[in-house]
């Protein structure tokens, strides 16, 4: 299951990051790493962007980036 598929109000744990090179590095630099908990705050009406809370701060992710984050 990916972060994009999670409904609002749920907290999930990151289990794997897909993607390569600079894209994966950028996601990791935002604080999204394996084992961290992510709370889905809002999803825009068309699904892009997804607003999440990670490590105590709010972050907006594009739909394509959210699909690269596998959660449980």
C-alpha positions in Angstrom: 0.0 0.0 0.0 1.3 3.5 -0.8 0.9 6.8 1.0 -1.4 8.0 -1.8 -4.0 5.4 -1.0 -4.3 6.3 2.7 -7.5 8.3 3.7 -7.4 11.5 5.8 -7.0 11.1 9.5 -4.9 7.9 9.4 -1.4 7.4 10.8 0.9 4.9 9.0 4.4 3.8 9.3 6.8 4.0 6.3 8.2 0.6 5.4 10.0 1.3 2.1 10.9 4.1 -0.3 10.8 3.4 -4.0 12.4 5.7 -6.6 15.9 6.4 -7.7 18.6 8.9 -7.3 17.7 12.6 -6.6 14.0 11.9 -6.2 14.5 9.4 -3.4 17.2 11.6 -1.8 14.7 14.6 -1.8 12.0 12.5 -0.1 14.6 11.3 2.5 15.8 14.9 3.0 12.2 15.9 3.9 12.3 13.5 6.8 10.5 10.6 5.3 12.6 7.6 6.1 12.0 3.9 6.8 10.2 3.4 10.2 8.9 7.0 10.6 5.2 7.6 11.3 3.3 9.8 8.9 -0.2 11.3 9.7 -2.3 12.1 6.6 -3.9 15.5 7.4 -5.6 16.4 4.1 -6.0 15.3 0.6 -6.9 17.8 -2.1 -10.1 17.2 -4.0 -8.3 15.8 -7.1 -5.8 14.0 -4.9 -2.9 16.3 -5.5 -1.2 17.4 -3.2 -1.4 15.3 0.0 -0.8 17.1 3.2 1.0 15.1 5.9 2.6 15.5 9.3 6.1 14.0 9.6 8.4 14.4 12.7 6.3 17.3 14.0 6.0 19.4 10.9 3.6 19.7 8.0 4.5 18.7 4.5 2.8 18.7 1.2 3.6 15.9 -1.2 2.8 15.6 -4.9 0.7 12.5 -5.9 3.7 11.0 -7.8 5.9 11.4 -4.7 3.3 9.9 -2.4 3.1 6.8 -4.7 6.8 6.1 -4.1 6.3 5.7 -0.3 5.2 2.3 0.8 3.4 2.2 4.1 1.9 -0.3 6.5 
